[in-house]
Amino acid sequence: MAGFSDLMQQAQEMQGRMAEFQEQLGKMEMKGEAGAGLVRVTLNGKAEMIGLKIDESLLKPGEGEILEDLVVAAFGDAKAKVEAAMQDKMKELTGGMPLPPGFKPF
């Protein structure tokens, strides 16, 4: 049963790498921006917002709707960067082996 033993060892190694990957996600930071940098959002690797910077020029009466749109756009930009970075890390982790459809590590 050497084949089964090898498979179990590989599974344990993968589990260890996944735990390390989860820890790295919390430390990863990606910045997204909108409005030529007037709004900046920082997300961690788990796609949680950890920072928001709004240029003072947007803090004028009547500019609320524009500001809301820019925050949403900056968040989307940062999230896309997080997802791309995670896909790259997962390819490293799995040696290029495809993951099941819909699998998300966060």
Number of C-alpha atoms within 10 A of each C-alpha: 6 7 8 9 10 11 12 12 12 12 12 12 12 14 12 12 15 16 11 12 17 15 12 15 19 15 11 15 20 20 21 22 23 20 15 8 14 17 24 23 26 23 23 20 26 19 22 13 17 12 12 16 13 16 12 9 8 15 11 9 6 9 11 12 9 11 20 11 14 23 23 14 19 23 25 17 19 25 24 16 19 24 16 12 16 20 14 12 16 20 14 11 15 13 9 11 10 9 11 7 6 6 7 11 13 10
